[in-house]
């Protein structure tokens, strides 16, 4: 032990001379000494409190103050400070008594040579006492801590003797097994294990075990699954003393684990169902896929879907899994569906009648199952079932059948609800897809083929020989204005039907748009003769009145026609030629006009326009105007569409209708489009600094999309801003589906560059829903021709409603272009259209006007120009 330095010595001594002798003797210890001398009780009390001595050296006999008194006071106030008597008046008996009362030693004043070693022993003894007290305190604390842990542990901590009988149990055994610790004493290991449990882990001499799962008997007659960790205890001589271990109740954990597996299977069903539905393509395919996935992914014994037939009977329309189970459920269903008492009806009929899920956790005991049906269901292997109505209102029921009794909780119920919602959505999606597929190739007003269908059929017609192409037009403006749009639509339907009846199976009739009809039939003679034939056709249409709503009405049509020699003629060129002839017929106020050399001369002028456009591309005579886009919900400005304009050096600003088609047909659009994209990007970057989140969309033509350099040009332009660039692209749907695989590749690359992709002019007759689902796009733009009719035509309203619903189901946003009336905007907001664009909200304008009028908060005219 190291002696403290300096050593603080408290002298209880009335004689200064004796005190000096003591200090002189202590000096032989060779360490610095600090001392304080006291001679009475108050001084001693003060010194013990302030001086904090390492050792007390006390005389035994002092005037008015005794050594016994000093020892008692020191024992009370400083019990751990060693106390040594230094006196000549202490006898042996008194010294022994002093040692008994707590003194560490005594030294006679006439033998002070003993004092230094006596002090060292006293200091050492005091330190040993303190060390022992610390160890004993730590031991007591450790024992108390261990006892507290054991007593408060939620795990069963136990000990067994060598004969495998319980010798100790903590209180946790009672909530785990239902027995008190006292009831557990003396019970054997074998008596604790349930049925097929074994006691192998408790055999003497075995190695320690960990994580052993055993079933233990519970006081209620059941069992609990415990996870045991423990091992044998041996004495110093190697003798087996017994066993000690800790058992954790994992019964609830295992049940939860099983339930999680079950829920995971249900989630797998939902996931797999979504993929299966995309592949199904038909309503029956969806129903079959739902049942198959429920069995294969959900682990159900069987699954089926039943619908109500025209007689009100439940008929199985799809099924998968165990055939015997499905047959039994059908038998039970047929036998109970006519039961007048609702309580006696089968689960499927009850689910449909009550429009809520019918859950049978245990076929043998659940009251939902009629008594007579329990045994057949059990014999077919069904232990539990869930029957879920599909649709609102319910049009069918999904039955899920499990081999073992199961408890279906709220989470399962929620997943079941999602499952039938997925089936209902998929069936509705297929129905809408079929409807939209029809509408995609037929005019929604007349039901006749539209332009897309007509063009495709016309190509086949041209292969058969010379063909007459007629473009006829009715002026509906006066009819709609005087009698309303509904009257006009009814008239169009009758006109279309009469044209179809007159042309016959040998020809083609299509309703292109508004009052425009296209007709094609085999040519029977020269152009003059065909002109007379068209004249007779129109005269026939005019001669017989149409009956609409009890009112007779006669109409006159004008038509332009062109003669195609055969396969070499292009349908689009034919339509263009016939359209040119129709325009001339209207100009001349003739009923029929044929495409001729004069009109062909106009085509030559078109060639001159192409030359001017080439010069315009070289001289960069183009500029961009921007039409604003607004959020339908918040009505806030969110972006703009960049529109190409041509400022001719002598004619000024040229209407897009005069040059855009020529620009596209000539291929010059590729160069102009590259310039437009770069210019739009510069403008967007400048605006974005002041208006974060603002985006500009540019149009991409068919020629651009097919250009081999298009993607490289886009990467060179957009790559520096790919992580946060403000440019989007709009591509007409007809362009995309011409080469779907190439389109997907290009759109993927554009999206990788940070562009959002919008499918433009959606609904004009080219889209396939399968293509739409596959195309990597972000939004669709409903064509303005539909928006124009949305407030007047129920058929168009239904089509637009379907388009918006289907787009949202594919996570696509919807933009309505050509919004020109307040009623249109209001209706589109009700239909949850996302973005509005049109003259009602803002006309196309230069970048300077856009910046000044929109960004600087100046009012925007609802419609100008």
Residue pairs with C-beta under 8 A, 6 or more apart in sequence:
1 123
1 124
1 127
3 29
3 31
3 120
3 123
4 54
4 123
5 31
5 32
6 31
6 32
6 33
6 34
7 26
7 29
7 31
7 32
7 33
7 34
7 54
7 55
8 34
8 35
8 36
8 51
8 52
8 53
8 54
8 55
9 23
9 26
9 33
9 34
9 35
9 36
9 53
9 54
9 55
9 56
9 57
10 35
10 36
10 38
10 44
10 47
10 48
10 51
10 53
10 55
10 56
10 57
10 81
11 19
11 22
11 23
11 35
11 36
11 37
11 38
11 57
11 58
12 37
12 38
12 39
12 44
12 56
12 57
12 58
12 59
12 62
12 65
12 67
12 70
13 19
13 22
13 37
13 39
13 57
13 58
13 59
13 62
13 86
14 39
14 59
14 62
14 63
14 65
15 59
16 37
18 59
18 86
18 109
19 35
19 37
21 109
21 112
22 57
22 86
22 109
22 112
22 115
23 33
23 35
25 112
25 113
25 115
25 116
26 33
26 115
26 116
26 119
27 33
28 116
29 116
29 119
29 120
36 47
36 51
36 53
38 44
38 46
38 47
39 62
39 65
40 64
40 65
41 65
41 69
41 70
41 73
44 70
44 73
44 74
45 73
45 77
47 53
48 73
48 74
48 77
48 78
48 81
49 77
53 78
53 81
54 81
54 82
54 123
55 81
55 82
55 83
55 84
55 119
55 122
55 123
56 70
56 74
56 78
56 81
56 82
56 83
56 84
57 84
57 86
57 115
57 119
58 67
58 70
58 71
58 74
58 83
58 84
58 85
58 86
58 87
59 67
59 85
59 86
59 87
60 66
60 67
60 85
60 87
60 89
60 90
60 94
60 98
61 67
61 87
61 89
67 85
67 87
67 90
67 98
68 98
68 101
71 83
71 85
71 98
71 101
71 102
71 103
72 101
74 81
74 83
75 83
75 101
75 102
79 102
80 126
80 129
80 130
81 126
82 104
82 119
82 122
82 123
82 125
82 126
83 102
83 103
83 104
83 122
84 103
84 104
84 105
84 106
84 107
84 115
84 118
84 119
84 122
85 95
85 98
85 103
85 105
85 106
85 107
86 106
86 107
86 108
86 109
86 112
86 115
87 106
87 108
87 109
88 108
88 109
88 110
90 98
90 106
90 108
95 106
98 106
99 105
99 106
104 121
104 122
104 125
104 126
105 118
105 121
105 122
107 114
107 115
107 118
108 114
150 157
150 170
151 170
151 171
153 170
153 172
153 246
154 172
154 175
155 172
155 246
155 247
155 248
155 249
156 169
156 170
156 172
156 173
156 176
156 177
156 226
156 246
156 247
156 248
156 249
157 168
157 169
157 170
157 172
157 245
157 246
158 166
158 168
158 169
158 170
158 173
158 184
158 244
158 245
158 246
158 247
159 166
159 167
159 168
159 233
159 242
159 243
159 244
160 166
160 167
160 189
160 202
160 242
160 243
160 244
161 167
161 241
161 242
162 204
162 240
162 241
162 242
163 188
164 188
164 189
164 190
164 199
164 202
164 243
165 186
165 187
165 188
165 189
166 184
166 185
166 186
166 187
166 188
166 192
167 185
167 242
168 181
168 185
169 179
169 181
169 184
169 185
170 181
171 181
173 179
173 180
173 181
173 184
174 180
174 181
176 224
176 226
176 247
176 249
177 184
177 192
177 216
177 217
177 218
177 219
177 224
178 218
178 219
178 220
179 219
189 199
189 202
190 199
191 217
192 216
192 217
193 199
193 214
193 215
193 216
193 217
194 215
194 216
194 217
194 223
195 215
195 223
196 215
197 214
197 215
197 216
198 214
200 206
201 209
201 212
201 214
201 228
201 230
202 243
204 232
204 240
205 232
205 240
206 231
206 232
207 231
208 229
208 230
208 231
208 232
209 228
209 229
209 230
209 231
209 245
210 229
211 227
211 228
211 229
212 227
212 228
212 229
213 225
213 226
213 227
213 228
213 250
214 225
214 226
214 228
214 247
215 223
215 224
215 225
215 226
216 223
216 224
216 225
216 226
216 247
217 223
218 224
224 249
224 251
225 249
225 250
225 251
225 254
226 247
226 248
226 249
226 250
226 251
227 247
227 248
227 250
228 245
228 246
228 247
229 245
229 246
229 247
230 243
230 244
230 245
230 246
231 243
231 244
231 245
232 240
232 242
232 243
233 240
233 241
233 242
233 243
233 244
234 240
234 241
235 241
259 407
259 409
262 299
262 406
262 412
263 411
263 412
263 415
265 297
265 298
265 299
266 298
266 412
266 415
266 416
266 419
267 415
268 297
268 298
269 293
269 294
269 297
269 298
269 419
270 415
270 418
270 419
270 422
271 297
272 293
272 296
272 297
273 289
273 290
273 293
273 419
273 422
273 423
273 426
274 422
276 286
276 289
276 290
276 292
276 293
277 286
277 289
277 422
277 426
277 429
278 773
279 285
279 289
280 286
280 288
280 289
280 426
280 430
281 430
281 770
282 430
283 427
283 430
283 431
284 317
284 318
286 423
286 426
286 427
286 430
287 305
287 317
287 318
287 423
287 427
288 318
288 320
290 303
290 305
290 318
290 398
290 419
290 422
290 423
290 426
291 303
291 304
291 305
291 318
291 319
291 320
291 321
292 303
292 320
294 300
294 303
294 320
294 321
294 398
294 400
294 419
295 301
295 302
295 303
295 320
295 321
296 320
298 400
299 402
300 321
300 400
300 401
300 402
301 321
301 322
301 325
301 381
301 382
301 401
301 402
301 403
302 319
302 320
302 321
302 322
302 325
302 326
302 329
302 382
302 399
302 401
303 319
303 320
303 321
303 398
303 399
303 400
303 401
304 316
304 318
304 319
304 320
304 326
304 329
304 398
304 399
305 316
305 317
305 318
305 319
305 390
305 396
305 397
305 398
305 399
305 423
306 314
306 315
306 316
306 317
306 333
306 348
306 396
306 397
306 399
307 314
307 315
307 317
307 395
307 396
308 314
308 315
308 352
308 395
308 396
309 315
313 334
313 337
314 333
314 334
314 337
314 348
314 349
314 352
314 397
316 326
316 330
317 396
319 326
321 401
322 380
322 381
322 401
324 380
324 381
325 380
325 381
325 382
325 401
327 380
328 376
328 377
328 379
328 380
328 382
329 348
329 377
329 380
329 382
329 385
329 399
329 401
331 376
332 346
332 370
332 373
332 376
332 377
333 346
333 348
333 349
335 346
335 373
336 344
336 345
336 346
336 349
336 370
336 373
337 345
337 346
337 348
337 349
339 345
339 349
342 350
342 353
342 354
344 370
345 353
346 370
346 373
347 358
347 360
347 368
347 369
347 385
347 387
347 399
348 358
348 387
348 397
348 399
350 358
350 368
350 387
351 357
351 358
351 387
351 388
351 389
351 394
351 397
352 389
352 394
352 396
352 397
355 389
355 392
355 393
355 394
356 389
357 386
357 387
357 388
357 389
357 413
357 416
357 417
358 368
358 386
358 387
358 388
359 368
359 385
359 386
359 408
359 413
360 366
360 368
360 369
360 384
360 385
360 386
361 384
361 405
361 406
361 407
361 408
362 383
362 384
362 405
363 369
363 374
363 377
363 378
363 382
363 383
363 384
363 385
363 405
364 374
364 378
364 383
364 405
369 377
377 385
381 403
382 401
382 402
382 403
383 402
383 403
383 404
383 405
383 406
384 401
384 402
384 404
384 405
384 406
384 408
385 399
385 400
385 401
385 402
386 399
386 400
386 408
386 412
386 416
387 397
387 398
387 399
387 400
388 397
388 398
388 399
388 400
388 416
388 417
388 419
388 420
389 396
389 397
389 420
390 396
390 397
390 398
390 420
390 423
390 424
390 427
391 420
391 424
391 427
392 424
398 419
398 420
398 423
400 416
408 416
425 809
429 806
429 809
432 802
432 805
432 806
433 769
433 806
435 802
436 767
436 769
436 799
436 802
436 803
436 806
437 768
437 769
439 763
439 799
439 802
440 452
440 763
440 765
440 766
440 767
440 768
441 449
441 450
441 452
441 453
441 765
442 448
442 449
442 450
442 453
443 449
443 450
443 496
443 510
443 511
443 512
443 513
444 793
444 795
444 796
444 798
444 799
445 489
445 492
445 493
445 511
445 789
445 793
445 795
445 796
446 492
446 493
446 495
446 496
446 497
446 511
447 493
447 496
448 496
448 500
448 509
448 510
448 511
448 517
449 457
449 508
449 509
449 510
449 511
450 510
450 511
450 512
450 764
450 765
451 510
451 512
451 513
451 518
451 764
451 765
452 734
452 764
452 765
452 766
453 510
453 765
454 508
454 510
454 512
454 518
454 520
455 571
455 572
455 575
457 508
458 467
458 469
458 508
458 520
458 571
458 574
459 571
461 467
461 508
461 520
461 522
462 564
462 566
462 567
462 569
462 571
463 566
463 567
464 522
465 522
465 523
465 566
466 522
466 523
466 563
466 564
466 565
466 566
467 520
467 521
467 522
467 523
467 563
467 564
467 566
467 569
467 574
468 519
468 520
468 521
468 522
468 523
468 530
468 533
468 534
468 561
468 562
468 563
468 564
469 518
469 519
469 520
469 561
469 562
469 563
469 564
469 574
469 575
469 577
469 578
470 518
470 519
470 520
470 534
470 537
470 559
470 560
470 561
470 578
471 512
471 516
471 517
471 518
471 519
471 559
471 560
471 561
471 575
471 578
471 579
471 581
471 582
472 499
472 516
472 517
472 518
472 519
472 538
472 557
472 558
472 559
472 582
473 515
473 516
473 517
473 557
473 558
473 559
473 582
473 586
474 491
474 492
474 495
474 515
474 517
474 555
474 557
475 515
476 488
476 491
476 492
476 514
476 515
479 487
479 488
479 491
479 553
479 555
480 487
480 488
480 792
484 792
485 789
485 792
485 793
486 792
486 793
487 548
487 549
489 792
489 793
489 795
490 548
490 549
491 546
491 548
491 553
491 555
492 511
492 515
494 546
494 547
494 548
495 517
495 541
495 546
495 555
495 557
496 509
496 511
496 517
498 541
498 544
498 546
499 509
499 517
499 519
499 537
499 541
500 509
502 537
502 540
502 541
503 509
503 519
503 521
503 537
506 521
506 522
507 519
507 520
507 521
507 522
508 518
508 519
508 520
508 521
509 517
509 518
509 519
510 517
510 518
510 519
511 517
512 518
513 785
514 785
518 575
518 578
519 537
523 530
523 563
523 564
524 530
524 533
525 533
527 563
527 594
530 561
530 563
530 594
531 561
531 592
531 594
534 559
534 561
534 592
535 591
535 592
538 556
538 557
538 558
538 559
538 591
538 592
539 591
541 555
541 557
542 554
542 555
542 556
542 557
543 554
545 552
545 553
545 554
546 552
546 553
546 554
546 555
556 591
557 591
558 582
558 585
558 586
558 590
558 591
558 592
559 581
559 582
559 585
559 591
559 592
559 593
560 577
560 578
560 579
560 580
560 581
560 582
560 583
560 584
560 585
560 592
560 593
560 594
560 595
561 578
561 581
561 592
561 593
561 594
561 595
562 574
562 577
562 578
562 581
562 594
562 595
563 594
563 595
564 574
577 595
577 599
578 595
580 595
580 599
580 602
581 593
581 594
581 595
581 596
581 599
582 593
584 593
584 599
585 591
585 592
585 593
606 662
609 658
609 659
609 662
610 662
610 666
610 668
612 648
613 646
613 659
613 662
613 663
613 666
613 668
614 666
614 668
615 621
616 622
616 646
616 648
617 668
617 671
617 672
617 675
619 649
620 675
621 646
621 647
621 648
621 649
622 644
622 645
622 646
622 647
622 672
622 675
622 676
623 645
623 647
623 846
624 642
624 643
624 644
624 645
624 676
624 679
624 680
624 683
624 847
625 642
625 643
625 645
625 844
625 845
625 846
626 640
626 641
626 642
626 643
626 683
626 696
626 844
626 845
626 846
626 847
626 850
627 640
627 641
627 643
627 837
627 842
627 843
627 844
627 845
628 637
628 639
628 640
628 837
628 841
628 842
628 850
628 854
628 860
629 637
629 638
629 639
629 640
629 641
629 697
629 815
629 835
629 836
629 837
630 636
630 637
630 638
630 835
630 836
630 837
630 841
630 842
631 638
631 834
631 835
631 836
632 816
632 825
632 828
632 829
632 832
632 833
632 834
632 835
632 836
633 829
633 834
637 694
637 854
638 693
638 694
638 695
638 835
639 694
639 695
639 696
639 697
639 728
639 835
640 694
640 696
640 697
640 850
641 696
641 697
641 698
641 699
641 730
641 837
641 844
642 676
642 679
642 680
642 683
642 696
642 697
642 698
642 699
643 656
643 699
643 844
644 656
644 660
644 663
644 672
644 676
644 699
645 653
645 654
645 656
645 844
646 653
646 654
646 656
646 659
647 653
647 654
648 654
663 669
663 672
664 701
664 702
664 703
667 703
669 701
669 703
669 704
670 701
670 703
670 704
670 707
670 710
673 698
673 699
673 700
673 701
673 704
674 704
674 713
676 698
676 699
677 698
677 713
677 714
677 717
677 727
678 717
680 696
680 698
680 727
681 696
681 717
681 718
681 721
681 725
681 726
681 727
683 696
683 847
684 694
684 695
684 696
684 725
684 726
684 727
685 721
685 726
687 694
687 696
687 726
687 851
687 855
688 694
688 726
690 855
691 855
694 726
695 726
695 727
695 728
695 756
696 726
696 727
696 728
697 727
697 728
697 729
697 730
697 756
697 758
698 727
698 728
698 729
698 730
699 729
699 730
699 731
699 760
700 710
700 729
700 730
700 731
700 735
701 732
701 735
702 732
702 734
702 735
702 738
704 710
705 731
705 735
705 736
705 742
705 743
705 746
706 739
706 742
710 746
711 746
711 749
711 750
714 749
714 750
714 753
715 749
715 753
718 725
718 727
718 753
718 754
718 755
719 753
721 727
721 754
722 752
722 753
722 754
723 754
724 754
725 753
725 754
725 755
727 754
727 755
728 755
728 756
728 757
728 758
728 778
729 750
729 755
729 756
729 757
729 758
730 758
730 759
730 760
730 781
731 743
731 747
731 757
731 758
731 759
731 760
732 759
732 760
732 761
733 759
733 760
733 761
733 762
733 764
733 766
733 767
733 780
734 761
734 764
734 765
734 766
735 743
736 743
736 747
736 759
736 771
736 775
737 743
737 766
737 767
737 768
737 771
740 771
740 774
740 775
743 775
744 774
744 775
744 776
747 757
747 775
747 776
747 777
748 776
750 757
751 757
751 776
751 778
756 778
756 779
757 775
757 776
757 777
757 778
757 779
758 777
758 778
758 779
758 780
758 781
758 815
759 767
759 772
759 775
759 777
759 779
759 780
759 781
760 781
761 781
761 783
762 780
762 781
762 782
762 783
762 803
763 782
763 783
763 785
763 786
763 799
763 800
763 803
764 783
764 785
769 806
772 780
772 806
772 810
773 810
777 812
778 812
778 813
779 807
779 812
779 813
779 814
779 815
779 834
779 835
780 803
780 807
780 812
780 813
780 814
780 815
781 814
781 815
781 816
781 817
781 837
782 800
782 803
782 804
782 814
782 815
782 816
782 817
782 833
783 817
783 818
784 817
784 818
784 838
785 818
786 796
786 799
786 800
786 803
787 800
787 816
787 817
787 818
787 819
787 820
787 824
787 828
787 838
788 818
788 820
789 796
790 796
790 797
790 800
790 824
790 827
790 828
791 797
791 821
791 823
791 824
791 827
797 827
800 831
801 831
803 814
804 814
804 831
804 832
804 833
807 813
807 814
808 814
808 832
813 834
813 835
814 833
814 834
814 835
815 833
815 834
815 835
815 836
815 837
816 824
816 828
816 833
816 835
816 836
816 837
816 838
817 837
817 838
818 837
818 838
819 825
819 828
819 836
819 837
819 838
819 839
819 840
819 841
820 838
820 839
820 840
820 863
821 840
822 840
824 838
824 840
825 836
825 840
825 841
828 836
829 836
839 862
839 863
839 864
839 865
840 862
840 863
841 860
841 862
842 854
842 860
842 861
843 861
843 863
843 864
843 865
845 853
852 858
853 859
853 860
854 860
